[in-house]
Structures are given as C-alpha cells and as structure tokens.
Amino acid sequence: MKHRILIVEDDQLIREAVVDYLTEMGYVVVEAEDGQQGVDLFKASAFDLVLLDIMLPKLNGFVVLNHIRSVSEVPIIMLTAMTDEYTQIMSFDEQADDYVAKPFSMAVLHKRIEALLRRRAKREEVHKWQYGDVTVDFLGYTAKKGGMVVDIKPKEIQLLQLLLKNKGHVLTRQQMIDSIWNPDEMPTDRVIDVYIKNLRKKLGLDCLVTVKGIGYKYEETA
C-alpha cells in the first residue's frame, strides 16, 4: 500500500516540485496551499506523514501543527526558510519530528521521509499486529476482523501477544499462566485451552498451533 503524504505549502513552485518528485517515488501526495485547507484535508482523510511550512496564509504552520498533534502522532516535517535557532527549537517543542530548511535537496528530503516512516512502522509493530483481515491493538486491547470490532477479553489479547513474542517456540500451559496471571489468581490449565479456542473462533487464527501433550505455539502457515 502506498504511503499518503500531505504537503501544506503556499509557495506553488516548491509545492509542485515536491508533489512531482514524491509522486515519482511512489507516494500518494495531497496538497494544500494554506493552513486552514491543510487542517481540513487532514481531518477528512488519513495520512502517513505531513510536510508543513511555517509561514502560511490563514493559519500559520505552528497552529496547524497544534491542530494535528491534538488528534494524531503522525510524523511531521517542517519545511521553512526560517533557519534561526528560536524557530527550530519552537518546532521541536511543538512536537514536530524534523526540520528542513529551504532551499533543500529533494533527495535528502526523501531520505528524511523514509527514515520517519521506518521509525513509525517499528513503533506500530510493537503495539499492533495484522494477520489477514485481522487487526489487533495490544495497547487498546481491541481486535477487528474484516473491519468489524470483535468482542475479545483482555486476557485473550495478552495470551495472543505472548505467543507472538515467542514465535515458533512451544509454550506450556503453565508457562502461559505464569506469564499472564497474578500469583493470587492462578486458573487451571483448562482456561488456556478455552482462550485458545476463543481466539481461533473469534479471529479465525489458524496460526495458533496445538502441540499435543505440551502446549501451544504461534506459527504462520504457508
């Protein structure tokens, strides 16, 4: 899937040059020529990264940055001719991820974009997992299948995460109980079997494999 980038830049020549270059590099680029349009476009659609000028008509870049940060942690690169130390410090204080001074190299800008997208992908890998049409958010303790929310217990989420962390390794029922439950809870081994059954039924996970006489493991099928 192509990454979607929003560029908010009032200089038409710079905006068009960036759009042309990044489109050629395989990105989907949406452009805004003023701050208000940038905020409206961000609210209306999902983006993987934002390129944001500071000196913008209607709403300046810092106002746009604050609007975005109030609802999203999407990577943001400030593009600006303002190279003074105060402006750069303020950009980072307002939670921008990077700062590129004009004029800039398209190739270098592209590398900065790639680096931020890689970093974001690694963060999301820790907290989210996708398998076929199944998406699990381990921080939010939620799961979806085919885009529909699935009723799933917190302990089932924890059990799935434990198996994923030990991919390819067989875990005994007792190992799973010791890892997930508090000492004063300690359910019977049967609970593990029930939770595995529920995960398979609710999410259709054929990757949770039974190892007879030992326990279970996570193993992606071919």
C-alpha positions, 0 to 999 in steps of 0.5 A: 500500500502506498504511503499518503503524504500531505504537503501544506505549502503556499509557495506553488513552485516548491509545492509542485516540485515536491508533489512531482518528485514524491509522486515519482517515488511512489507516494500518494501526495495531497496538497494544500496551499494554506493552513486552514485547507491543510487542517481540513484535508487532514481531518477528512482523510488519513495520512502517513506523514505531513510536510508543513511550512511555517509561514502560511496564509490563514493559519500559520504552520505552528497552529496547524501543527497544534491542530494535528498533534491534538488528534494524531502522532503522525510524523511531521516535517517542517519545511521553512526558510526560517533557519534561526535557532528560536524557530527550530527549537519552537518546532521541536517543542511543538512536537514536530519530528524534523526540520528542513530548511529551504532551499533543500535537496529533494533527495535528502528530503526523501531520505528524511521521509523514509527514515520517519516512516521506518521509525513509525512502522517499528513503533506500530509493530510493537503495539499492533499486529495484522494477520489477514483481515485481522487487526489487533491493538495490544495497547487498546486491547481491541481486535477487528476482523474484516473491519468489524470490532470483535468482542475479545477479553483482555486476557485473550489479547495478552495470551495472543501477544505472548505467543507472538513474542515467542514465535515458533517456540512451544509454550506450556500451559503453565508457562502461559499462566505464569506469564499472564496471571497474578500469583493470587489468581492462578486458573487451571490449565483448562482456561488456556485451552478455552482462550485458545479456542476463543481466539481461533473462533473469534479471529479465525487464527489458524496460526495458533498451533496445538502441540499435543501433550505440551502446549501451544505455539504461534506459527504462520502457515504457508 
